[in-house]
Amino acid sequence: MKVAVISDTHDNKTAIKEAFRIIESKGIKLTFHLGDIVSPFVADFIREVYSGRLIVLLGNNDGEKFFLKKKFEGNGFELRELKPVKLEIGGRRVILMHEPIEVESLARSGDFDVILYGHLHRVDNRTVENTLILNPGEACGYLTDRRTFAILDLENLRAEVMEF
């Protein structure tokens, strides 16, 4: 099973639409957004080009929580609070977070197959012990001049960072 992982879109409408068009064109039906969406209207931009399931975490720059929740859920997406979220997806134990909280310790614990985080605006794609740690970088491109997201293969526990 393949899923997309995106973070730190920061209201960049062009980048948001382009990334989700690519994700849609690859037939990926589940995407994790790891936070820092910023404005509620982003939900409409995503839904215009993406038909899949989207699980969104709030980030530290996501302040208008009430309307973010209303817009994302109104578009059929799931919005989660700014705290780590534990899921089982495709038979894998996954933890999603915006800010990297004890990533190395979590990886060494053996409790998770995949740790996903955002916030730092830089790509991190590595394995510690048997746990994949992935930060897809920033989709907005504001700090690094690179717009990136990742395609995560849960079967093989590998991620491909896509620059667009």
C-alpha positions in Angstrom: 0.0 0.0 0.0 1.3 3.4 -1.0 0.4 6.7 0.8 1.4 10.3 0.2 3.0 12.3 3.0 3.0 16.1 2.8 3.7 18.9 5.2 4.2 22.6 5.6 2.1 23.9 2.7 1.7 27.3 4.3 -1.1 28.6 2.0 1.0 28.2 -1.2 -2.0 27.6 -3.5 0.1 26.8 -6.5 2.2 24.3 -4.7 -0.8 22.7 -2.9 -2.7 22.1 -6.1 0.3 20.9 -8.0 1.3 18.4 -5.3 -2.2 17.0 -4.9 -2.6 16.7 -8.7 0.5 14.6 -8.8 -0.7 12.5 -5.9 -4.1 12.0 -7.6 -2.4 11.1 -10.9 -0.5 8.4 -9.1 -3.7 6.8 -7.9 -2.9 7.3 -4.2 -6.0 7.2 -2.2 -4.6 8.1 1.3 -2.6 11.2 2.1 -1.2 12.4 5.5 -0.7 16.2 5.8 1.6 16.8 8.8 0.5 20.3 9.6 1.0 24.0 8.9 -1.8 24.3 6.4 -2.6 27.8 7.8 -5.9 28.9 6.3 -9.2 27.1 6.1 -9.7 27.8 2.4 -6.9 25.3 1.6 -9.4 22.5 2.1 -11.3 23.7 -1.0 -8.1 23.8 -3.1 -7.2 20.3 -2.2 -10.7 18.9 -2.8 -10.7 20.5 -6.3 -7.9 18.2 -7.4 -7.8 15.3 -5.0 -10.5 12.6 -4.5 -8.8 10.5 -1.9 -8.8 10.3 1.9 -6.8 13.0 3.7 -5.8 12.9 7.3 -4.6 16.3 8.4 -2.7 17.2 11.6 -2.8 20.7 12.9 0.6 22.4 13.1 2.0 25.2 15.2 1.0 27.8 12.5 -2.6 26.6 12.3 -4.4 29.1 14.5 -8.0 29.2 13.2 -8.8 25.7 14.4 -12.6 26.0 14.4 -12.8 27.0 10.8 -10.0 24.7 9.7 -12.0 21.8 11.2 -15.3 23.0 9.7 -13.7 23.4 6.2 -11.7 20.2 6.2 -14.4 18.0 7.6 -16.9 19.7 5.3 -14.8 18.6 2.3 -14.8 15.0 3.7 -11.3 15.1 5.2 -10.2 14.2 8.7 -8.6 16.8 11.0 -6.6 15.9 14.1 -5.3 18.1 16.9 -1.7 19.2 17.4 -0.5 16.1 19.1 0.9 12.7 18.0 -1.6 10.4 16.3 -1.1 6.7 16.3 -2.6 4.6 13.5 -2.4 1.1 12.1 -2.4 1.4 8.3 -1.7 -1.4 5.9 -0.7 -3.6 8.8 2.0 -1.1 9.9 2.1 0.8 13.2 2.5 4.5 12.3 2.8 7.6 14.4 2.2 11.1 12.9 3.3 14.3 14.4 4.0 17.9 13.4 6.9 18.7 15.6 9.6 16.0 16.0 9.0 14.7 19.6 11.6 12.1 20.7 11.8 10.7 17.2 15.0 8.8 17.9 13.7 7.3 21.1 10.4 6.3 19.5 12.3 4.6 16.7 14.5 2.7 19.1 11.5 1.6 21.2 10.3 -0.8 18.5 6.7 0.4 19.0 6.4 1.8 15.5 7.2 0.8 12.0 7.0 4.4 10.7 7.4 7.8 12.3 6.2 10.8 10.2 6.8 14.4 11.2 7.0 17.8 9.6 7.8 21.3 11.1 11.5 21.5 10.2 11.0 22.2 6.5 13.8 19.7 5.6 13.7 16.2 4.3 14.6 13.4 6.7 14.3 9.9 5.2 16.2 7.2 7.2 15.8 4.0 9.1 16.8 3.7 12.8 16.7 0.1 14.1 13.8 -1.2 12.0 11.8 2.0 12.0 11.4 4.4 9.0 11.7 8.0 10.0 10.3 10.4 7.4 9.9 14.2 7.2 8.8 15.0 3.6 10.2 18.5 3.7 8.2 21.6 2.8 5.7 21.6 0.1 5.5 25.4 0.1 9.2 25.9 -0.8 9.5 29.1 1.2 12.6 28.2 3.3 14.6 25.8 1.1 13.4 26.8 -2.4 12.5 23.1 -2.8 8.9 21.9 -2.9 8.7 18.3 -1.8 6.4 15.6 -0.6 6.9 11.9 -0.2 5.4 8.6 -1.4 5.6 6.0 1.3 5.4 2.3 0.4 4.1 0.7 3.6 4.8 -2.8 2.3 8.5 -2.3 1.8 8.9 0.5 4.4 10.6 2.8 1.9 9.8 6.4 0.9 10.5 8.3 -2.2 10.8 12.1 -1.9 9.2 13.8 -4.8 10.4 17.3 -5.8 7.9 19.2 -7.9 
